[in-house]
């Protein structure tokens, strides 16, 4: 992704593993799939598609989609992680963030507090192990569906969750852009720049005000997520989780209108990523569509 602005240095020849990764995950070979809940009473299905962008770097996006039975509850766990300056941080998040959330002692009593605590403790771990994880970071949007009745969405950065309710798009997340958090950033000793032809950036570098990792900017960044709870009833049709590679070229209602008549969520995710490519999105494009009922 182009979220980081970094001074140039000597180019390095790709390693053998980087060449293999580039071959396996090129934009001509999207990562795609589908799944559904095991519960017969609460029908939830999802589909996903991830497409590598054309920004001149390896794929830095990851997704997570899994159903788990815990304490007689069925959980649907979904996420998009959009990395910058490497894939180590989003890769770690894919493997660990939900585990950290579910291990919070008060998850079942207060999911909002548990999610906030897990986001912050996960970020601390990433920073404490920055020698292994590198200088990069990641945005995140996560969704937890509990027993097909309750949806908990959280995010840091500009990956987004949009719900279709009675055919209308409702954005559940907040795009954490630097200009909207300028006062907090400046209070913490940072600054926000907006150069001609560019987007606002924290200290002239990062185009989001909240993220996991990014140790060099962490004094001015936040890892505090916005968290929303949505009761799932008959009016809630589906949710789109996607990285900014989609939202840079498509608004919320356009995305909903494009797929609201597509019942197969994998086909819907494919339709969204294909349209983003048609609209010349050059960023990595990651998308999960979750359908209810």
C-alpha positions in Angstrom: 0.0 0.0 0.0 1.1 3.6 -0.5 0.2 4.7 3.1 3.9 5.3 4.0 6.0 7.9 2.3 9.7 6.9 2.6 12.9 8.4 1.3 14.5 6.2 -1.4 17.5 4.0 -0.9 19.6 1.5 -2.8 17.4 -1.0 -4.5 17.8 -4.6 -3.5 17.5 -7.7 -5.7 14.4 -9.7 -4.6 15.3 -12.9 -2.6 14.3 -16.3 -3.9 11.4 -16.5 -1.4 10.2 -13.0 -2.5 10.2 -14.1 -6.1 8.2 -17.2 -5.3 5.8 -15.1 -3.2 5.4 -12.6 -6.0 4.7 -15.5 -8.5 2.1 -17.2 -6.2 0.3 -14.1 -5.1 0.4 -11.9 -8.2 -2.6 -9.8 -9.1 -3.5 -12.5 -11.7 -3.8 -15.1 -8.9 -6.2 -13.7 -6.3 -6.7 -15.5 -3.0 -10.4 -16.4 -2.7 -12.7 -18.7 -0.8 -15.9 -19.1 1.1 -17.4 -20.7 4.3 -20.5 -20.9 6.4 -21.5 -21.4 10.0 -22.2 -24.9 11.3 -25.2 -23.8 13.3 -28.5 -24.9 11.7 -30.5 -22.2 13.4 -28.3 -19.1 12.7 -27.3 -19.2 9.1 -24.1 -17.1 8.4 -22.0 -17.4 5.2 -19.0 -15.5 4.0 -16.8 -15.1 0.9 -13.5 -13.4 0.4 -11.1 -12.2 -2.2 -7.7 -10.6 -2.0 -5.9 -9.2 -5.0 -2.3 -7.9 -5.0 -2.0 -4.3 -6.1 0.3 -2.6 -8.6 2.2 -0.3 -6.2 5.5 -2.1 -6.7 5.7 -4.0 -3.4 4.8 -7.5 -2.3 1.3 -8.3 -1.0 0.8 -6.8 2.5 -2.8 -7.7 3.1 -4.2 -10.6 5.1 -7.6 -11.8 6.0 -9.1 -14.0 8.7 -12.4 -15.9 8.6 -13.3 -18.7 10.9 -16.2 -20.1 13.0 -15.6 -21.4 16.5 -17.7 -23.1 19.2 -16.8 -21.7 22.6 -18.8 -22.1 25.9 -21.9 -23.2 24.0 -21.7 -20.1 21.8 -20.9 -20.0 18.1 -18.5 -17.2 17.0 -17.9 -15.9 13.5 -14.5 -14.2 13.5 -13.6 -12.0 10.5 -10.9 -9.5 9.8 -8.9 -7.6 7.1 -5.3 -6.5 8.0 -3.7 -4.0 5.6 0.0 -3.7 6.2 2.6 -1.1 5.3 6.4 -1.4 5.1 6.3 -5.2 5.1 3.9 -8.0 6.0 5.2 -9.2 9.4 2.8 -7.1 11.5 -0.4 -8.1 9.6 0.8 -11.7 9.5 1.2 -11.7 13.3 -2.2 -10.1 13.7 -3.9 -12.7 11.5 -2.5 -15.4 13.8 -3.0 -13.7 17.2 -5.4 -10.8 17.5 -8.6 -12.9 17.9 -6.9 -15.2 20.3 -5.9 -12.2 22.4 -9.4 -10.8 22.3 -11.0 -14.1 23.3 -8.5 -14.5 26.2 -9.6 -11.3 27.7 -11.2 -12.2 31.1 -14.4 -10.2 30.6 -15.0 -10.9 26.9 -18.5 -12.4 27.5 -19.6 -9.8 30.0 -18.2 -6.7 28.1 -17.0 -7.4 24.5 -16.3 -3.7 23.9 -13.8 -3.4 26.8 -12.2 -6.8 25.9 -11.7 -5.7 22.3 -10.2 -2.4 23.3 -7.8 -4.0 25.8 -6.8 -6.7 23.3 -6.0 -4.2 20.6 -3.8 -2.2 23.0 -2.0 -5.2 24.5 -1.4 -6.6 21.0 0.1 -3.3 19.9 2.4 -3.3 22.9 3.6 -6.8 22.1 4.4 -5.8 18.5 6.3 -2.7 19.6 8.3 -4.7 22.2 9.3 -7.2 19.5 10.0 -4.7 16.7 13.5 -6.1 16.2 11.8 -9.3 14.9 8.7 -7.7 13.3 10.5 -4.8 11.6 9.5 -1.1 11.3 6.2 -1.5 9.6 2.6 -1.6 10.8 -0.9 -2.4 9.9 -4.5 -1.2 9.9 -7.2 -3.6 11.0 -11.0 -4.0 10.8 -12.4 -6.9 12.8 -15.9 -8.3 13.1 -17.2 -10.8 15.7 -20.6 -12.4 15.3 -22.0 -14.0 18.5 -24.6 -16.7 18.0 -25.9 -15.0 14.8 -27.4 -12.3 17.0 -24.8 -9.7 17.9 -22.2 -8.1 15.6 -19.2 -6.4 17.2 -17.0 -4.4 14.8 -13.8 -2.6 15.6 -11.1 -0.8 13.6 -7.9 1.2 13.6 -6.9 3.0 10.4 -8.8 3.2 7.2 -10.0 -0.3 6.5 -13.7 -0.2 6.7 -16.9 -2.1 7.6 -20.1 -1.2 5.9 -23.5 -2.9 6.7 -26.4 -3.2 4.3 -29.6 -2.5 6.2 -32.8 -2.6 4.2 -30.7 -2.0 1.1 -29.0 1.1 2.5 -25.3 1.4 3.3 -24.3 2.3 6.9 -20.6 2.7 7.7 -19.8 1.0 11.1 -16.2 2.1 11.3 -14.3 5.4 11.5 -11.6 6.3 8.9 -8.8 7.4 11.1 -7.2 10.1 8.9 -4.5 12.4 10.2 -6.3 15.7 9.5 -9.2 14.6 11.7 -6.9 13.8 14.6 -4.5 16.7 14.1 -5.1 18.2 17.6 -4.2 14.9 19.4 -1.2 14.3 17.1 0.2 17.8 17.8 -0.5 17.5 21.5 1.7 14.4 21.4 4.5 16.2 19.7 3.8 15.2 16.1 2.6 17.1 13.1 0.4 16.6 10.1 1.6 17.6 6.6 -0.4 17.9 3.4 1.8 18.3 0.3 0.3 19.3 -3.1 -1.1 16.2 -4.8 -0.8 14.1 -1.7 -2.9 13.1 1.3 -2.4 14.3 4.9 0.4 12.3 6.6 1.6 12.0 10.2 5.1 13.5 10.4 5.1 13.5 6.5 5.0 9.7 6.4 1.9 7.8 7.5 -1.5 8.5 6.0 -3.5 7.1 8.9 -3.6 8.4 12.5 -4.1 4.9 14.1 -2.3 1.7 13.4 -0.6 -1.3 15.0 3.2 -1.1 15.0 5.1 1.7 13.4 7.5 2.2 16.2 9.2 5.2 14.8 5.9 7.1 14.8 4.2 5.5 17.8 4.6 8.5 20.0 2.1 10.2 17.7 -0.1 7.3 16.7 -3.0 5.6 18.6 -3.9 1.9 18.8 -7.3 2.7 20.4 -10.0 1.1 18.2 -13.5 2.4 17.6 -15.9 -0.3 18.5 -19.6 -0.7 17.4 -22.3 -3.1 18.4 -25.1 -3.9 16.0 -27.9 -6.3 17.0 -28.5 -8.6 14.0 -32.2 -8.7 13.0 -34.1 -9.3 9.8 -33.2 -5.8 8.5 -29.4 -6.6 8.5 -28.6 -8.3 5.2 -24.8 -8.4 4.9 -21.6 -6.7 5.9 -18.6 -5.7 3.8 -15.1 -5.6 5.3 -12.5 -4.2 3.0 -9.2 -2.4 2.8 -8.8 1.1 1.5 -7.8 -0.4 -1.9 -11.6 -0.8 -2.4 -12.8 2.4 -0.7 -10.4 4.7 -2.5 -12.4 4.1 -5.7 -15.9 3.3 -4.4 -18.3 4.9 -1.9 -20.3 2.9 0.6 -23.6 2.9 -1.2 -22.0 2.0 -4.5 -20.4 -1.0 -3.0 -23.7 -2.2 -1.4 -25.7 -1.6 -4.6 -23.1 -3.5 -6.6 -23.6 -6.8 -4.6 -26.9 -6.6 -2.8 -28.6 -8.9 -5.3 -25.7 -11.4 -5.3 -26.6 -14.1 -2.8 -23.3 -16.0 -3.0 -20.9 -13.9 -0.7 -17.8 -15.2 -2.5 -19.2 -14.0 -5.9 -20.0 -10.7 -4.2 -16.5 -10.3 -2.9 -15.1 -11.1 -6.4 -17.5 -8.6 -7.9 -16.3 -5.8 -5.6 -12.6 -6.5 -6.2 -13.1 -6.8 -9.9 -14.9 -3.4 -10.0 -12.1 -1.8 -7.9 -9.6 -3.0 -10.5 -11.7 -1.7 -13.3 -11.7 1.7 -11.6 -7.9 1.6 -11.6 -7.2 1.0 -7.9 -3.5 0.3 -7.6 -3.5 -0.7 -4.0 -3.8 -4.2 -2.6 -7.6 -4.9 -2.5 -9.0 -7.2 0.3 -12.6 -7.9 0.8 -14.9 -10.1 2.9 -18.6 -10.2 2.5 -20.6 -11.7 5.4 -24.3 -12.6 4.7 -27.0 -13.3 7.3 -30.0 -15.5 6.9 
